[in-house]
Amino acid sequence: MVDNEITKYSDKRSYNNLPVPEGFYLAPFLVHNWGEVKAMNYHRENLETWHFSGIAVLVAFTPVTAEQFPGTMKLFWSDVRTYIADLKKDPNILSYDKMLEDMMSEDGNGYDPAQTESLENTTLLGLIIDDLIRQVREMNPRYGRILDLLKQEYTKGEILDVILKEYGIKKTQGYSEIKAAQKLAKDLYYAD
């Protein structure tokens, strides 16, 4: 008889969308950043966002044997603790007991039951936008600055004031820079 603990993620799909081989079980692993998703070609629709004390953590699933499952879970929880501590710059921000309590929640996987799919999509979109801005900034720091301001909900007029002051360019050139930054971001987004 198979232990319920190792089958509790059987309703999930693997990070690479391949079927789980017989004798293997899905176990969660931490996705550290959006760059990892792109570099490793994870299937975005198979990722989930779990919440621990209000902190969103991106999670994917990988097939493991029954013998590997306990070690994989220990590694997962260790990675989550480290990730959250790094985010907060305080290693005591989340207690191990709280994580275990969340893990043993009604649905058994620490997933926040109050979370909506919309929140997952919003979190994923935020990661995509941050990565896109980073790519643009590497190509053109000024365009990256413009996109940062757009993300912070500055109006075009406010952005124009900031870039005129920071870069000493003329108003017409400022408007052209805003449009060019948006076009570059759009082109990069649709290129992937």
N, C-alpha and C positions, 0 to 999 in steps of 0.2 A: 504494500500500500504506500502511495506517495504522500509525503508530508504536505499539509496545507500551506505551510510557510513557503515552500519552493514553488507552489503552483499559483500563488496569489496574483502573479503578474501575467497569467496565461491569456488574459483578455487584451493584452498590449501587443504591439508589433515591434519587431526588431528595428534598430537604427538604420539598417541597410535594406529593409523591406523584404529580406529573404525569408522563406519559411523556416521555422524552428525545427531542426533535425530531431528525429525521435531520440528520446533519452536525454534531451537538453531542455532547459527551462530558462525563461527570461528573468534577468536580474537588472535592476536599475544601475545606471552610472551617471555621474555628474558631467554635464556639458559646460565647460568653463567659460566659453565666450562664443560669439557668433562666428569668429574666424575659424574656430574648430569645426563648426557645422559646415562651412563652405569648403575648408581644406580636406575634410574627411568625407565629403559628399553625403552627409546624413540626410535622410528623407525628412524634410521639415514637418510633414503631417504626422510623423510618428513620434515627434518630441512632445513632451508635456512640461507644464510649469507647475511645480509644487511650491507650497508656501510654508515656511518655517518661521514662526514669530513675525509674520508680516514681510518676510524677505523672500522674493521670488527666486527660485532655483530651477534652471533648465535641466531636464532629465531625459535620457534616452535609455533604451533597453538592449541588452546583448544576450545571446544564448550562452548558457554555462551548463556544465554537468551538475548533478546533485552534489557531488563531492566539492565542487568549486563554489557552490552557492553561498555557504556561510562566509567564506573568505571574501567573496565579491561583495556581500552585504556589509561586512566590516570595513572594507575599503571605501564603499560608497558613503557610509556614514562618516568616516574619517574625512573624506574629501569634502563633504557638505560642511562639517564643522570648520575645517580650515578655510573654505571658501567664504563662509559667513563671517568668520573672525577677520579675514583679510578685508572684507567689505567694510566692516565696522571699525577696523583697526583696534579691536579689543578682543583678545582671545577668550574672555569670559562672557561674551555677549549672549551666548546660548548654552544652556546646560545640556549635558548628555541625557539627563532624566527627561527634560522637556522634549527632546527629539524622540526618545523612546515612547513617551506618552503620545506624541503626534503619530508615530508609526503605528501604534496600536489603536488608532481611532476606528470608528465604526466600519469604514471601508477597508481598513487594514493596510494602507500604504502611505499614510502621512499626507496624503493629498487633501487640501483644504476643501471640504464639501461645499462651502459657501461660494467657492470660486465659480465664476461663469466661464463659458468658452470664450466669451467676448474679452474677458480679462487676459486669458491666455494669448489670444490673437493680438491684443494691444501690447503685451509684453514682448512678443515675438517681433512685432512691427517696430517697437522701440529699439530692439537689438539690430534689426536690419538698417534702420535709419542711422544709428550710431556708427555702424560699420561703413555705410555709404559716405557719411561725413568724413570719417577717417581716411577713406580712399581718396576723396576729393582733396582733403587737406594735404595729403602726400603729393598730389599732382600740382596743387596751387594753394598755398596757405591762405591767400586772401579769399578765395572762393570758399575754403573750409570755414573761415571766420564768418562769412555771409550766411552760410548754411546753419552754423551754430546759432546765429541770431534769429534766423527763421524758425528754428526748432524751439527757441525760447519765446516764440510768438511776438517778436518785434514786427511792427508794420514796415512796409517798404520805406516810408519816410523816415522812421527811426533808424533803420539799417543804413539809409543814405547818410544821415547825420553822423553815425558812428564811423562809417568808412571814410567819409570826407575828412573827419577829424583825425583818424588814425593814419590814413595813407596820403592825405593831402592831394586827392584827385579832384577833378571838376565834377559838377553835378551830372552832366550828360554821361560822362565816363562811369560814374557811380551806378546809374541806372543800367548801363550796358553790362557792368560787372555782375549786378544782381541777376539779370536775365541769363548771362553766360554761366553763372554758378548753378542756377536751376537747371539749365539745359544739360550741363555736364553731369549733374547728379541723375537726371532722368536717363541720359544715355548709358551711364554706368549701371543703373538699376536694370534696364531692359537688356543689357549685354549679357547678364548672368543667366 
